[in-house]
C-alpha cells in the first residue's frame, strides 16, 4: 500500500458521520499521518548517510547495534495527543488561577486606594486646562478618579479626585510644561 498526501478522487461512500465521530476520525488520521512522517525508512537513512560521507558498512554496523538494543515501548498514537491536552488544560487552569489572584489583589488594592481619594485643585499657568487634563488622565486609573475642567474661560484650575501618590505623579507630569522656560509658557495659553 502506498501513502499519498493527495486525497483520493471523490469517495462514493454515502455514510454520514456525526460531528463528534468525524472529529475523532480526522484526529486519529492526523495522528497516524504524523507518526508515519516522524520516522524514516532504513533505505532513506542509508541514502542520507551515504550523502553525508558515511561508509555503508559503518551505517550497517550502527544500524545493527541500535536494533540489538532493547527499544522503548512505542507510544500509542493517542498518548501524545492526550499528554498535549492535559498539558494545555494545566496551563489554562494555572493562567485562570493567576488571573483570579491578580484580579482579587487589584480589587483589594483599589478598595484601599479609593478610600484614600481626596479632592484637589491644581492651577495651571502655561497649559490650557484641557491640555493639562489630557496629560494627566493616563495616571488616573482608579475607578473613583475624576478630572474636571471648568468650561469657564477665565478659570485656570483643574479639579481632581486623586490619592496623595497620584497627586504627586500629576504634579511631576505637569512640571516640565508649567516651567517658565517651557515652550507652553512662551505662547499665550489656548482657552
C-alpha positions as a Markdown table, in Angstrom:
| # | Residue | x | y | z |
|---|---|---|---|---|
| 1 | Unk | 0.0 | 0.0 | 0.0 |
| 2 | Unk | 1.4 | 3.4 | -0.9 |
| 3 | Unk | 0.9 | 6.5 | 1.1 |
| 4 | Unk | 0.0 | 9.6 | -0.7 |
| 5 | Unk | -0.6 | 13.2 | 0.5 |
| 6 | Unk | -3.2 | 13.6 | -2.2 |
| 7 | Unk | -6.8 | 12.8 | -1.3 |
| 8 | Unk | -8.4 | 10.1 | -3.4 |
| 9 | Unk | -10.9 | 11.1 | -6.0 |
| 10 | Unk | -14.3 | 11.8 | -4.5 |
| 11 | Unk | -15.2 | 8.7 | -2.5 |
| 12 | Unk | -18.5 | 7.3 | -3.2 |
| 13 | Unk | -19.2 | 6.2 | 0.4 |
| 14 | Unk | -22.5 | 7.9 | 1.3 |
| 15 | Unk | -22.2 | 7.2 | 5.0 |
| 16 | Unk | -22.9 | 10.2 | 7.2 |
| 17 | Unk | -20.9 | 10.6 | 10.4 |
| 18 | Unk | -21.9 | 12.7 | 13.4 |
| 19 | Unk | -19.7 | 15.7 | 14.0 |
| 20 | Unk | -18.1 | 14.0 | 17.0 |
| 21 | Unk | -17.3 | 10.9 | 15.1 |
| 22 | Unk | -16.0 | 12.9 | 12.1 |
| 23 | Unk | -13.7 | 14.9 | 14.5 |
| 24 | Unk | -12.5 | 11.6 | 16.0 |
| 25 | Unk | -11.7 | 10.1 | 12.6 |
| 26 | Unk | -9.9 | 13.2 | 11.5 |
| 27 | Unk | -7.9 | 13.5 | 14.7 |
| 28 | Unk | -6.9 | 9.8 | 14.5 |
| 29 | Unk | -6.0 | 10.2 | 10.8 |
| 30 | Unk | -3.8 | 13.2 | 11.7 |
| 31 | Unk | -2.1 | 11.2 | 14.5 |
| 32 | Unk | -1.3 | 8.3 | 12.1 |
| 33 | Unk | -0.1 | 10.7 | 9.5 |
| 34 | Unk | 2.2 | 12.4 | 12.0 |
| 35 | Unk | 3.6 | 9.1 | 13.2 |
| 36 | Unk | 4.2 | 7.9 | 9.7 |
| 37 | Unk | 6.0 | 11.2 | 8.8 |
| 38 | Unk | 8.0 | 11.2 | 12.1 |
| 39 | Unk | 10.1 | 8.2 | 11.1 |
| 40 | Unk | 12.4 | 7.3 | 8.2 |
| 41 | Unk | 12.9 | 4.1 | 6.4 |
| 42 | Unk | 16.3 | 2.3 | 6.6 |
| 43 | Unk | 16.7 | 2.9 | 2.9 |
| 44 | Unk | 16.2 | 6.7 | 3.3 |
| 45 | Unk | 18.6 | 6.7 | 6.2 |
| 46 | Unk | 21.2 | 4.7 | 4.3 |
| 47 | Unk | 21.0 | 7.2 | 1.4 |
| 48 | Unk | 21.3 | 10.2 | 3.8 |
| 49 | Unk | 24.3 | 8.6 | 5.5 |
| 50 | Unk | 26.0 | 8.0 | 2.1 |
| 51 | Unk | 25.3 | 11.6 | 1.0 |
| 52 | Unk | 26.9 | 12.7 | 4.3 |
| 53 | Unk | 30.0 | 10.7 | 3.5 |
| 54 | Unk | 29.4 | 7.8 | 5.9 |
| 55 | Unk | 30.5 | 4.4 | 4.5 |
| 56 | Unk | 27.7 | 1.9 | 4.0 |
| 57 | Unk | 29.4 | -0.8 | 6.2 |
| 58 | Unk | 29.7 | 1.8 | 9.1 |
| 59 | Unk | 26.0 | 2.7 | 8.7 |
| 60 | Unk | 25.0 | -1.0 | 8.6 |
| 61 | Unk | 27.1 | -1.7 | 11.8 |
| 62 | Unk | 25.4 | 1.3 | 13.6 |
| 63 | Unk | 22.0 | 0.1 | 12.5 |
| 64 | Unk | 22.7 | -3.4 | 13.8 |
| 65 | Unk | 23.8 | -2.1 | 17.2 |
| 66 | Unk | 20.7 | 0.1 | 17.5 |
| 67 | Unk | 18.4 | -2.7 | 16.5 |
| 68 | Unk | 20.0 | -5.1 | 19.1 |
| 69 | Unk | 19.3 | -2.7 | 22.0 |
| 70 | Unk | 16.0 | -3.1 | 23.7 |
| 71 | Unk | 13.8 | -0.3 | 22.4 |
| 72 | Unk | 11.5 | 1.8 | 24.4 |
| 73 | Unk | 7.9 | 0.7 | 24.1 |
| 74 | Unk | 6.4 | 2.7 | 21.3 |
| 75 | Unk | 3.9 | 5.3 | 22.5 |
| 76 | Unk | 0.4 | 4.6 | 21.4 |
| 77 | Unk | -0.7 | 7.2 | 18.9 |
| 78 | Unk | -3.2 | 8.8 | 21.2 |
| 79 | Unk | -0.8 | 9.2 | 24.1 |
| 80 | Unk | 0.9 | 12.3 | 22.6 |
| 81 | Unk | -2.4 | 13.9 | 22.0 |
| 82 | Unk | -3.7 | 13.1 | 25.5 |
| 83 | Unk | -0.5 | 14.5 | 27.0 |
| 84 | Unk | -0.8 | 17.7 | 25.0 |
| 85 | Unk | -4.4 | 18.1 | 26.0 |
| 86 | Unk | -3.6 | 17.5 | 29.7 |
| 87 | Unk | -0.7 | 20.0 | 29.5 |
| 88 | Unk | -2.8 | 22.6 | 27.8 |
| 89 | Unk | -5.5 | 22.1 | 30.4 |
| 90 | Unk | -2.9 | 22.5 | 33.2 |
| 91 | Unk | -1.6 | 25.7 | 31.6 |
| 92 | Unk | -5.1 | 27.1 | 31.2 |
| 93 | Unk | -6.0 | 26.3 | 34.8 |
| 94 | Unk | -2.8 | 27.9 | 36.0 |
| 95 | Unk | -3.4 | 31.1 | 34.0 |
| 96 | Unk | -7.0 | 31.2 | 35.2 |
| 97 | Unk | -5.9 | 30.8 | 38.8 |
| 98 | Unk | -3.4 | 33.6 | 38.4 |
| 99 | Unk | -6.0 | 35.9 | 36.8 |
| 100 | Unk | -8.3 | 35.3 | 39.8 |
| 101 | Unk | -5.5 | 36.1 | 42.2 |
| 102 | Unk | -4.4 | 39.2 | 40.3 |
| 103 | Unk | -8.0 | 40.4 | 40.0 |
| 104 | Unk | -8.6 | 39.9 | 43.7 |
| 105 | Unk | -5.4 | 41.7 | 44.5 |
| 106 | Unk | -6.4 | 44.6 | 42.3 |
| 107 | Unk | -9.8 | 44.8 | 43.9 |
| 108 | Unk | -8.2 | 44.9 | 47.4 |
| 109 | Unk | -5.7 | 47.5 | 46.3 |
| 110 | Unk | -8.4 | 49.6 | 44.6 |
| 111 | Unk | -10.7 | 49.5 | 47.6 |
| 112 | Unk | -7.8 | 50.6 | 49.8 |
| 113 | Unk | -6.8 | 53.3 | 47.3 |
| 114 | Unk | -10.3 | 54.6 | 46.6 |
| 115 | Unk | -10.8 | 55.0 | 50.3 |
| 116 | Unk | -7.9 | 57.5 | 50.3 |
| 117 | Unk | -9.2 | 59.6 | 47.4 |
| 118 | Unk | -9.4 | 63.3 | 48.1 |
| 119 | Unk | -10.5 | 66.4 | 46.2 |
| 120 | Unk | -7.6 | 68.6 | 44.9 |
| 121 | Unk | -7.4 | 71.6 | 42.7 |
| 122 | Unk | -4.4 | 72.4 | 40.5 |
| 123 | Unk | -3.9 | 75.8 | 39.0 |
| 124 | Unk | -2.2 | 75.8 | 35.6 |
| 125 | Unk | -0.2 | 78.8 | 34.4 |
| 126 | Unk | 1.0 | 77.8 | 30.9 |
| 127 | Unk | -1.0 | 74.9 | 29.6 |
| 128 | Unk | -4.7 | 75.2 | 28.8 |
| 129 | Unk | -6.6 | 73.2 | 31.4 |
| 130 | Unk | -7.9 | 70.8 | 28.7 |
| 131 | Unk | -4.3 | 70.1 | 27.6 |
| 132 | Unk | -3.2 | 69.5 | 31.2 |
| 133 | Unk | -6.2 | 67.2 | 31.7 |
| 134 | Unk | -5.2 | 65.1 | 28.7 |
| 135 | Unk | -1.6 | 64.8 | 30.0 |
| 136 | Unk | -2.7 | 63.5 | 33.4 |
| 137 | Unk | -5.6 | 61.2 | 32.6 |
| 138 | Unk | -3.3 | 58.2 | 31.9 |
| 139 | Unk | -2.1 | 58.4 | 35.5 |
| 140 | Unk | -5.6 | 58.2 | 37.0 |
| 141 | Unk | -6.5 | 54.5 | 36.8 |
| 142 | Unk | -8.8 | 54.1 | 39.8 |
| 143 | Unk | -12.5 | 53.8 | 39.3 |
| 144 | Unk | -13.1 | 56.8 | 41.7 |
| 145 | Unk | -10.6 | 59.1 | 40.0 |
| 146 | Unk | -12.0 | 62.3 | 38.4 |
| 147 | Unk | -10.7 | 65.1 | 36.3 |
| 148 | Unk | -12.9 | 68.2 | 35.9 |
| 149 | Unk | -12.0 | 71.1 | 33.6 |
| 150 | Unk | -14.2 | 74.1 | 34.1 |
| 151 | Unk | -15.8 | 75.4 | 30.9 |
| 152 | Unk | -15.4 | 79.0 | 32.2 |
| 153 | Unk | -12.8 | 80.8 | 30.1 |
| 154 | Unk | -11.1 | 82.6 | 33.0 |
| 155 | Unk | -10.6 | 79.6 | 35.3 |
| 156 | Unk | -7.2 | 78.0 | 35.0 |
| 157 | Unk | -8.0 | 75.3 | 37.5 |
| 158 | Unk | -8.3 | 71.5 | 37.1 |
| 159 | Unk | -10.4 | 69.8 | 39.8 |
| 160 | Unk | -9.2 | 66.3 | 40.7 |
| 161 | Unk | -10.2 | 63.3 | 42.8 |
| 162 | Unk | -6.9 | 61.5 | 43.5 |
| 163 | Unk | -4.8 | 59.8 | 46.1 |
| 164 | Unk | -1.8 | 61.6 | 47.5 |
| 165 | Unk | 0.5 | 59.4 | 45.4 |
| 166 | Unk | -1.4 | 60.2 | 42.2 |
| 167 | Unk | -1.3 | 63.9 | 43.1 |
| 168 | Unk | 2.5 | 63.8 | 43.3 |
| 169 | Unk | 2.6 | 62.0 | 39.9 |
| 170 | Unk | 0.3 | 64.6 | 38.4 |
| 171 | Unk | 2.5 | 67.4 | 39.6 |
| 172 | Unk | 5.6 | 65.7 | 38.3 |
| 173 | Unk | 3.9 | 65.1 | 34.9 |
| 174 | Unk | 2.9 | 68.8 | 34.6 |
| 175 | Unk | 6.1 | 70.4 | 35.9 |
| 176 | Unk | 8.0 | 70.5 | 32.7 |
| 177 | Unk | 5.1 | 72.1 | 30.9 |
| 178 | Unk | 4.5 | 74.6 | 33.6 |
| 179 | Unk | 8.1 | 75.7 | 34.0 |
| 180 | Unk | 8.7 | 79.3 | 32.9 |
| 181 | Unk | 11.3 | 78.1 | 30.3 |
| 182 | Unk | 8.9 | 75.7 | 28.7 |
| 183 | Unk | 7.5 | 76.3 | 25.2 |
| 184 | Unk | 4.0 | 76.2 | 26.5 |
| 185 | Unk | 4.7 | 79.2 | 28.7 |
| 186 | Unk | 6.2 | 81.2 | 25.8 |
| 187 | Unk | 2.9 | 81.4 | 24.0 |
| 188 | Unk | -0.4 | 82.6 | 25.4 |
| 189 | Unk | -2.5 | 79.6 | 26.6 |
| 190 | Unk | -5.4 | 78.4 | 24.5 |
| 191 | Unk | -8.7 | 79.0 | 26.3 |
